[in-house]
């Protein structure tokens, strides 16, 4: 009696699929790949089967609780990661009052230094022996004491701060700035500088930057903001490729360990299975990142109303009755407009980079039976993924240098470095197009190689192969 059970539109697995090869193909087991000669694995590729596998992988993972929790909790964790230090720093400034005793051996600087006190830092001149001052610090009457030697005025000595707990980097920087200001003013006054000269020395000069537009006008220079955006985009691609690539590898290993793949490959070609799995998980990752981007955009738009709930306009230096946007600007929080072409290129390079590395992760997963065995084979895959991180600072500092241009065009580096360059500088279209074409071409070549490794690896069991043996799998017919 003919069975009506089907797998993606194909009949039940043949008897060949029920008896999969038990070892890697070699000279003694030359027939272990006989199942791959099944007509189902003919030369014609079925895009319909790839679509079915893609849709199955996508919906099976998107509907899982782990996906939903990760999609919601990651933005919440990112907010805590960035907001918690700022909040704690603000609370520390509000509650931490430092009292510093000043032992002035010059006899001229204590009053001037005391006048600079305030904003959580108070100076108290003392005329007591050093032992008594140290005892007062240990007893908690002072947070520390500052010694100003007599040689400080002629430039040969240095001020020294003594404390029990150290005081932290912020206090050290604050003390250094105030002592330098007081000593500089005293030296200038001793040299005969007038009050006008002293006021000029103390004044700060602001610096504004503008960008020349293609027309006659100018625009705001948001280099710092766009550098931060490019940096975030580059690391987003890095972590996404690494995380979702591991997802692909883990899925292949699980299917191979449970022998489910032996049934699947009787109805679809291994290459179709590989493409469907890679594209399905890639679509899941892109969906997750688009969701995060939408939540981040909504969060940035809500900063103004949130500030209005906790602060009065006067607290931020804004006029009474200021709008939420005005309060956000008064707080120094600006939201630059991300160009549409940058978003488009980011998506294209993300997809290309993921497909390139995911195919390699899948090939590694097909060669092993356990997650631990894959670690020894991941070095060739992870090395070109990690190397671009080493060039990030150089590209930020010199985005148009020859090294930056060349490395951003290399296919294994371009998903990270070209996106960073696009964010911080004007990249010629030919460079971006060349990088993307090379990325697509490299993906096509690597997916072909990975597919040939995948078709052998998923039906091979036993000892974990080495890199040389995996390379030979690509030449099997």
Secondary structure in CASP SS format (residue, H / E / C, confidence):
PFRMAT SS
TARGET T0000
AUTHOR 0000-0000-0000
METHOD secondary structure of the structure
MODEL  1
X C 1.00
X C 1.00
X C 1.00
X C 1.00
X C 1.00
X C 1.00
X E 1.00
X C 1.00
X C 1.00
X E 1.00
X C 1.00
X C 1.00
X C 1.00
X C 1.00
X H 1.00
X H 1.00
X H 1.00
X H 1.00
X C 1.00
X C 1.00
X C 1.00
X C 1.00
X C 1.00
X C 1.00
X C 1.00
X C 1.00
X C 1.00
X C 1.00
X C 1.00
X C 1.00
X C 1.00
X C 1.00
X C 1.00
X H 1.00
X H 1.00
X H 1.00
X H 1.00
X C 1.00
X H 1.00
X H 1.00
X H 1.00
X C 1.00
X C 1.00
X C 1.00
X C 1.00
X C 1.00
X H 1.00
X H 1.00
X H 1.00
X H 1.00
X H 1.00
X H 1.00
X H 1.00
X H 1.00
X H 1.00
X H 1.00
X H 1.00
X H 1.00
X H 1.00
X H 1.00
X H 1.00
X H 1.00
X C 1.00
X C 1.00
X H 1.00
X H 1.00
X H 1.00
X H 1.00
X H 1.00
X H 1.00
X H 1.00
X H 1.00
X H 1.00
X H 1.00
X H 1.00
X H 1.00
X H 1.00
X H 1.00
X H 1.00
X H 1.00
X H 1.00
X H 1.00
X H 1.00
X H 1.00
X H 1.00
X H 1.00
X H 1.00
X H 1.00
X H 1.00
X H 1.00
X H 1.00
X H 1.00
X H 1.00
X H 1.00
X H 1.00
X C 1.00
X C 1.00
X E 1.00
X E 1.00
X E 1.00
X E 1.00
X E 1.00
X E 1.00
X E 1.00
X C 1.00
X C 1.00
X C 1.00
X C 1.00
X C 1.00
X H 1.00
X H 1.00
X H 1.00
X H 1.00
X H 1.00
X H 1.00
X C 1.00
X C 1.00
X E 1.00
X C 1.00
X C 1.00
X E 1.00
X E 1.00
X E 1.00
X E 1.00
X E 1.00
X C 1.00
X C 1.00
X C 1.00
X C 1.00
X H 1.00
X H 1.00
X H 1.00
X H 1.00
X H 1.00
X H 1.00
X H 1.00
X H 1.00
X H 1.00
X C 1.00
X C 1.00
X C 1.00
X C 1.00
X C 1.00
X E 1.00
X E 1.00
X E 1.00
X E 1.00
X E 1.00
X C 1.00
X H 1.00
X H 1.00
X H 1.00
X C 1.00
X C 1.00
X C 1.00
X C 1.00
X C 1.00
X C 1.00
X C 1.00
X E 1.00
X E 1.00
X E 1.00
X E 1.00
X C 1.00
X C 1.00
X C 1.00
X C 1.00
X H 1.00
X H 1.00
X H 1.00
X H 1.00
X H 1.00
X H 1.00
X H 1.00
X H 1.00
X H 1.00
X H 1.00
X H 1.00
X H 1.00
X H 1.00
X H 1.00
X H 1.00
X H 1.00
X H 1.00
X H 1.00
X H 1.00
X H 1.00
X H 1.00
X H 1.00
X H 1.00
X C 1.00
X C 1.00
X C 1.00
X C 1.00
X H 1.00
X H 1.00
X H 1.00
X H 1.00
X H 1.00
X H 1.00
X H 1.00
X H 1.00
X C 1.00
X C 1.00
X C 1.00
X C 1.00
X C 1.00
X C 1.00
X C 1.00
X E 1.00
X E 1.00
X E 1.00
X C 1.00
X C 1.00
X C 1.00
X C 1.00
X C 1.00
X E 1.00
X E 1.00
X E 1.00
X C 1.00
X C 1.00
X H 1.00
X H 1.00
X H 1.00
X H 1.00
X H 1.00
X H 1.00
X H 1.00
X H 1.00
X H 1.00
X H 1.00
X H 1.00
X H 1.00
X H 1.00
X H 1.00
X H 1.00
X H 1.00
X H 1.00
X H 1.00
X H 1.00
X H 1.00
X H 1.00
X H 1.00
X H 1.00
X H 1.00
X H 1.00
X H 1.00
X H 1.00
X H 1.00
X H 1.00
X H 1.00
X H 1.00
X H 1.00
X H 1.00
X H 1.00
X H 1.00
X C 1.00
X C 1.00
X H 1.00
X H 1.00
X H 1.00
X H 1.00
X H 1.00
X C 1.00
X C 1.00
X C 1.00
X C 1.00
X C 1.00
X H 1.00
X H 1.00
X H 1.00
X H 1.00
X H 1.00
X H 1.00
X H 1.00
X H 1.00
X H 1.00
X H 1.00
X H 1.00
X H 1.00
X H 1.00
X H 1.00
X H 1.00
X H 1.00
X H 1.00
X H 1.00
X H 1.00
X H 1.00
X H 1.00
X H 1.00
X H 1.00
X H 1.00
X H 1.00
X H 1.00
X H 1.00
X H 1.00
X H 1.00
X H 1.00
X H 1.00
X H 1.00
X C 1.00
X H 1.00
X H 1.00
X H 1.00
X H 1.00
X H 1.00
X H 1.00
X H 1.00
X H 1.00
X C 1.00
X C 1.00
X H 1.00
X H 1.00
X H 1.00
X H 1.00
X C 1.00
X C 1.00
X C 1.00
X C 1.00
X C 1.00
X C 1.00
X C 1.00
X H 1.00
X H 1.00
X H 1.00
X H 1.00
X H 1.00
X H 1.00
X H 1.00
X C 1.00
X C 1.00
X C 1.00
X C 1.00
X C 1.00
X C 1.00
X C 1.00
X C 1.00
X C 1.00
X H 1.00
X H 1.00
X H 1.00
X H 1.00
X H 1.00
X H 1.00
X H 1.00
X H 1.00
X H 1.00
X H 1.00
X H 1.00
X H 1.00
X H 1.00
X H 1.00
X H 1.00
X H 1.00
X H 1.00
X H 1.00
X H 1.00
X H 1.00
X H 1.00
X H 1.00
X H 1.00
X H 1.00
X H 1.00
X H 1.00
X H 1.00
X C 1.00
X C 1.00
X C 1.00
X C 1.00
X H 1.00
X H 1.00
X H 1.00
X H 1.00
X H 1.00
X H 1.00
X H 1.00
X C 1.00
X H 1.00
X H 1.00
X H 1.00
X H 1.00
X H 1.00
X H 1.00
X H 1.00
X H 1.00
X H 1.00
X H 1.00
X H 1.00
X H 1.00
X C 1.00
X H 1.00
X H 1.00
X H 1.00
X H 1.00
X H 1.00
X H 1.00
X C 1.00
X C 1.00
X C 1.00
X C 1.00
X H 1.00
X H 1.00
X H 1.00
X H 1.00
X H 1.00
X H 1.00
X H 1.00
X H 1.00
X C 1.00
X H 1.00
X H 1.00
X H 1.00
X H 1.00
X H 1.00
X H 1.00
X H 1.00
X H 1.00
X H 1.00
X H 1.00
X H 1.00
X H 1.00
X H 1.00
X H 1.00
X C 1.00
X C 1.00
X C 1.00
X C 1.00
X H 1.00
X H 1.00
X H 1.00
X H 1.00
X H 1.00
X H 1.00
X H 1.00
X H 1.00
X H 1.00
X H 1.00
X H 1.00
X H 1.00
X H 1.00
X H 1.00
X H 1.00
X H 1.00
X H 1.00
X H 1.00
X H 1.00
X H 1.00
X H 1.00
X H 1.00
X H 1.00
X H 1.00
X H 1.00
X H 1.00
X H 1.00
X H 1.00
X H 1.00
X C 1.00
X C 1.00
X C 1.00
X C 1.00
X C 1.00
X C 1.00
X C 1.00
X C 1.00
X C 1.00
X H 1.00
X H 1.00
X H 1.00
X H 1.00
X H 1.00
X H 1.00
X H 1.00
X C 1.00
X C 1.00
X C 1.00
X C 1.00
END
